[in-house]
Amino acid sequence: MDLVFKAALGAGVVLLLAVLSKTRNYYIAGLVPLFPTFALIAHYIVGKGRSIADLKTTILFGMWAIIPYFVYLATLYVLVDRMRLEVSLALATVAWLMAATVLVTLWVRMH
């Protein structure tokens, strides 16, 4: 039953994105995926199972994790008028993966 609820929730978010993309304020569809659903879950789990210092480290890493998402958006913004949408999305995803790899590598070395 838990899996059905999660699937329904995911489908609901997709429907919300589809509806928002058709409205006058279509750009709000870019905000919906950034609702901190997974961050709330991660922070709760870490906060309940580890120390406050570990939770604060998780929060700090989350702040730095915004950089790969920015790299994704910047790459997509530049490529979307130059290439097909699918290629632009794929390359922006590769850029995210590269930025995330750099972030994790630097984080591990510094902490």
C-alpha positions as CSV (number, residue, x, y, z in Angstrom):
1,M,0.0,0.0,0.0
2,D,2.9,2.3,0.8
3,L,4.2,1.9,-2.8
4,V,0.8,2.7,-4.2
5,F,0.7,5.9,-2.2
6,K,4.2,6.9,-3.4
7,A,3.3,6.2,-7.0
8,A,0.1,8.2,-6.7
9,L,2.0,11.1,-5.1
10,G,4.5,11.0,-8.0
11,A,1.7,10.9,-10.6
12,G,0.0,13.8,-8.8
13,V,3.2,15.9,-9.1
14,V,3.5,15.1,-12.8
15,L,-0.2,16.1,-13.3
16,L,0.4,19.3,-11.4
17,L,3.4,20.1,-13.6
18,A,1.4,19.4,-16.7
19,V,-1.4,21.7,-15.6
20,L,0.9,24.5,-14.5
21,S,2.8,24.3,-17.8
22,K,-0.5,25.2,-19.6
23,T,-1.3,28.2,-17.5
24,R,-0.4,31.9,-17.9
25,N,2.2,31.4,-15.1
26,Y,3.8,28.3,-16.8
27,Y,7.2,29.1,-15.3
28,I,6.0,28.1,-11.9
29,A,6.3,24.5,-13.2
30,G,10.0,25.1,-12.6
31,L,9.5,25.7,-8.9
32,V,7.4,22.6,-8.1
33,P,10.2,20.0,-8.5
34,L,12.3,22.1,-6.1
35,F,9.8,21.5,-3.2
36,P,12.1,19.9,-0.6
37,T,10.3,16.6,-0.4
38,F,13.4,14.4,-0.3
39,A,15.3,17.0,1.7
40,L,12.6,16.8,4.4
41,I,12.9,13.0,4.4
42,A,16.7,13.0,4.5
43,H,16.9,15.6,7.2
44,Y,14.4,13.8,9.3
45,I,16.2,10.5,9.0
46,V,19.6,12.0,9.6
47,G,18.3,14.1,12.5
48,K,16.7,11.2,14.2
49,G,19.5,8.7,13.6
50,R,22.6,10.8,14.0
51,S,24.0,13.8,15.9
52,I,23.0,17.4,15.4
53,A,26.5,18.0,14.0
54,D,25.9,15.3,11.4
55,L,22.6,16.9,10.5
56,K,24.2,20.3,10.1
57,T,26.9,18.7,7.9
58,T,24.1,17.2,5.8
59,I,22.4,20.6,5.6
60,L,25.6,22.3,4.6
61,F,26.3,19.8,1.9
62,G,22.8,20.4,0.6
63,M,23.5,24.1,0.3
64,W,26.6,23.2,-1.9
65,A,24.5,20.7,-3.8
66,I,22.7,23.6,-5.4
67,I,25.7,24.2,-7.6
68,P,25.3,21.1,-9.8
69,Y,21.6,22.0,-10.3
70,F,22.6,25.5,-11.3
71,V,25.2,24.0,-13.8
72,Y,22.3,21.9,-15.2
73,L,20.0,24.9,-15.6
74,A,22.8,27.1,-17.1
75,T,23.8,24.4,-19.6
76,L,20.2,23.8,-20.6
77,Y,19.6,27.5,-21.0
78,V,22.5,27.9,-23.3
79,L,21.9,24.7,-25.4
80,V,18.1,24.8,-25.8
81,D,18.2,27.2,-28.7
82,R,21.2,25.5,-30.3
83,M,20.2,21.8,-30.3
84,R,17.1,19.6,-30.1
85,L,15.4,19.5,-26.7
86,E,16.3,15.9,-26.1
87,V,20.0,16.5,-26.8
88,S,20.0,19.6,-24.7
89,L,18.4,17.8,-21.8
90,A,20.9,14.9,-22.1
91,L,23.9,17.2,-22.2
92,A,22.6,19.3,-19.3
93,T,22.2,16.0,-17.3
94,V,25.8,15.1,-18.1
95,A,26.9,18.5,-17.0
96,W,25.0,17.9,-13.7
97,L,26.7,14.6,-13.2
98,M,30.1,16.1,-13.8
99,A,29.5,19.0,-11.4
100,A,28.1,16.6,-8.8
101,T,31.1,14.4,-9.1
102,V,33.4,17.4,-8.6
103,L,31.4,18.5,-5.6
104,V,31.5,15.1,-3.9
105,T,35.2,14.6,-4.7
106,L,36.0,18.0,-3.2
107,W,33.7,17.4,-0.2
108,V,35.3,14.1,0.6
109,R,38.8,15.6,0.4
110,M,37.9,18.6,2.6
111,H,36.0,16.7,5.2
